[in-house]
Amino acid sequence: MDINMSTVTTDHKRIQRWAERHGGKPAAVASTHQQSDVGIIRIMFPKSKQSEHGNLEEISWGEFFQEFEKRSLALVYEEDSMFSKLVSRESAH
């Protein structure tokens, strides 16, 4: 991954705007999602042919960001593509 082509953010509004502009939705990995625990979160792109959204469950942005903060995550993304990766804030810097 070329970090020079990517942006790192923890800003909730920026993440949501970027995701929605690319058709992204907040999601949890189905096998880890339970009522008391959101589990592993992702941004899914259901209209993308490469998306693996069959293993994901859509969740609310509130649930997504609660887990995002709980796990101290950051989003690495490319502004003009659907490339994104959730990483620990510690490793993002």
C-alpha positions as a printed NumPy array, in Angstrom:
array([[  0.   ,   0.   ,   0.   ],
       [  1.407,   3.388,  -0.976],
       [  0.579,   5.583,   2.011],
       [  1.33 ,   8.687,  -0.098],
       [ -1.761,   7.953,  -2.2  ],
       [ -3.906,   7.327,   0.878],
       [ -5.453,   9.473,   3.582],
       [ -5.763,   8.483,   7.234],
       [ -8.635,   9.812,   9.336],
       [-10.56 ,   9.241,  12.529],
       [-13.151,  11.931,  11.715],
       [-16.593,  10.319,  11.785],
       [-18.241,  12.786,   9.398],
       [-15.422,  12.488,   6.868],
       [-15.574,   8.675,   6.995],
       [-19.349,   8.589,   6.56 ],
       [-19.291,  11.13 ,   3.68 ],
       [-16.519,   9.245,   1.871],
       [-18.236,   5.865,   2.317],
       [-21.663,   7.08 ,   1.21 ],
       [-20.191,   8.866,  -1.817],
       [-18.851,   5.463,  -2.944],
       [-21.994,   3.508,  -2.014],
       [-20.488,   2.209,   1.234],
       [-22.448,   1.158,   4.292],
       [-21.374,   0.353,   7.856],
       [-21.208,  -3.376,   8.503],
       [-20.097,  -6.083,  10.894],
       [-18.677,  -9.484,  10.011],
       [-21.719, -11.734,  10.449],
       [-19.887, -14.509,  12.276],
       [-18.681, -12.041,  14.948],
       [-21.851,  -9.947,  15.284],
       [-23.967, -10.668,  18.354],
       [-26.578,  -8.615,  20.125],
       [-24.219,  -7.66 ,  22.952],
       [-21.122,  -7.223,  20.74 ],
       [-20.902,  -5.583,  17.319],
       [-17.831,  -7.65 ,  16.484],
       [-15.453,  -6.922,  13.639],
       [-16.505,  -3.863,  11.648],
       [-16.038,  -3.088,   7.971],
       [-17.339,  -0.709,   5.349],
       [-19.179,  -2.748,   2.735],
       [-19.868,  -1.774,  -0.844],
       [-22.895,  -3.884,  -1.843],
       [-22.961,  -2.662,  -5.453],
       [-19.315,  -3.522,  -6.083],
       [-18.64 ,  -6.802,  -7.907],
       [-15.512,  -7.348,  -5.765],
       [-17.375,  -6.808,  -2.502],
       [-17.549,  -9.698,  -0.067],
       [-20.742,  -8.344,   1.49 ],
       [-22.312, -11.805,   1.705],
       [-20.407, -12.333,   4.962],
       [-21.381,  -8.926,   6.346],
       [-24.429,  -7.539,   8.145],
       [-25.362,  -3.903,   7.785],
       [-25.285,  -1.995,  11.087],
       [-26.03 ,   1.632,  11.954],
       [-23.4  ,   4.345,  11.723],
       [-23.862,   4.794,  15.489],
       [-22.932,   1.149,  16.146],
       [-20.055,   1.386,  13.681],
       [-18.535,   4.481,  15.27 ],
       [-19.045,   3.198,  18.804],
       [-16.978,   0.128,  17.921],
       [-14.543,   2.286,  15.91 ],
       [-13.798,   4.341,  19.043],
       [-13.827,   1.358,  21.41 ],
       [-11.111,  -0.312,  19.341],
       [ -9.173,   2.953,  18.661],
       [ -9.334,   2.523,  14.891],
       [ -8.483,   4.816,  11.998],
       [ -9.555,   4.587,   8.359],
       [ -6.945,   4.525,   5.613],
       [ -8.642,   5.336,   2.31 ],
       [ -8.153,   6.711,  -1.181],
       [-10.355,   9.705,  -1.895],
       [-11.298,   8.737,  -5.451],
       [-11.653,   4.972,  -5.071],
       [-13.35 ,   2.406,  -2.846],
       [-10.028,   1.373,  -1.321],
       [-10.193,   1.471,   2.462],
       [ -8.752,  -0.344,   5.422],
       [ -9.479,  -0.078,   9.126],
       [ -6.254,  -0.041,  11.137],
       [ -5.27 ,   0.666,  14.716],
       [ -4.59 ,   4.324,  15.35 ],
       [ -1.228,   3.355,  16.745],
       [ -0.126,   1.7  ,  13.489],
       [ -1.56 ,   4.528,  11.356],
       [  1.006,   7.039,  12.59 ]])
